[in-house]
Amino acid sequence: MRIVFILVYLVTQNLFGYWQNLDELYKKVKDIGLNKTQEQKIEKLFKNYHQQLKDWHQLNQDMHNKVISNFTKKDCTHSLKKEFEDTYIKKAQIDLDFFQELHLILTQKQREEFAKNF
């Protein structure tokens, strides 16, 4: 289980952590020549993704607050381990779902252009 947690953490932090600004990511996607239907789907996808990230950040903040509040206890993090792991697995799933949907919306040529400029 520890290896799964480490892998999820690394994927979340390294692969998906390269952009912190959704506006920048959105601009990169729009710069690859979307048609009107794609633009509408992308706009909806980004709004949904933004909301999911906002919800996750709140969940993550709550998790960190629990860790800090339990810090003075003898075994401060053991009881929170599963919840902590689930929080980061949820983030990875949000990111993976986003990229899966983005993949479905873009054509092969657009995906190649996006990957080249990412």
N, C-alpha and C positions, 0 to 999 in steps of 0.2 A: 504494500500500500504506500509505503514511503516513496518508492521509486515513481509510482503513478503521480503522487503529489508533486514531486520534484519536476517531473516531465511537464505536467500541466502548468506549473509555475513558470518554468523556462519558456514554454511556448507562449504563454500569456505575456510575459515580460519582454521577451526578445522579438518574437515574430510580430505580435500585434501591438507591442508597445512603441513601435517606431513613429507612430503619429499620435500626438496628443490633441491635435486640433482637427476636429471633424470638418471644419470649413475648408481646410487645406486638402483633406482627403476628398471631399465633395468636389472641389475645384479640379483635382486631378482626374476624377471620373468624368466630369462634364467636358473636360478638354479632349476627350477621345472621340468626339463626334457622335453624340447620341441622337436618335430620332425622337420625335415627340412622345411616342408611346414609352420609349425607354426613359426619357426624362421624367415622365410622370411616375413610373415605377421606381426609379432611383430616388426621387424626392420622397415618396412614401417609405421606401426602405430606410433612408437616412433618418427620417423623423422617428420611425419605430426604433431604429438602432440607438438613436440619441436618448430616447425615453428609457430603453432597457439599460443603457449605460448609467443614466442618472439614477435609476432604481438600484443598480448594482453598487454604485458608489455609496449610496446610503446604507445598503446592507454591509458593505465593507467597512464603512465608518463605525457602524454599530458593533461589528465584530471586533474591531480594534479597541473600541471603548470597553467591551467585555474583557478583553485581555488585560488592559490597563487596570480595570477595577478589580480583577482577580490577582494582580501582580504580587500583592503582599501575602497571599495564601501560600501554604507549603508546596502544593502542587498546582501552580497557577495556570498552566496551559493544557495539562493532560485532559482535563474534562472538556475542553473546548476544541480539541484536535479535530474531531470529525466535522464539527460546524465550520471550522477554519478551512479545512480541505474542501468542503462542499461549496464554500464561498468562492474559492478560486476555480473550482471546476465549473461553476456557474458562469464565471467570466469567460472562461475558455469556450464554453458552449455558445454564449452570446456572440462572441467573435466568429466562431466557426459557422454559425447559422447565417450571420451577416455575409460572410464571404461566399457561402453556398448560394444564397439568393442573388448576390451580385454576379456570380458566375452564370447563373441561369438567365439573367437579364442581358448580359453582354454577349456579343458575337465572339467567335474565336479571334478574329483580327483585333477587336477592341480589347479583349483580355490580354493579348500579346502586347499591345500598345500600353495598356495600364501597367502590366508587369515590368515593362522596360523602363517606364518613368517612375515607378514606385521605388 
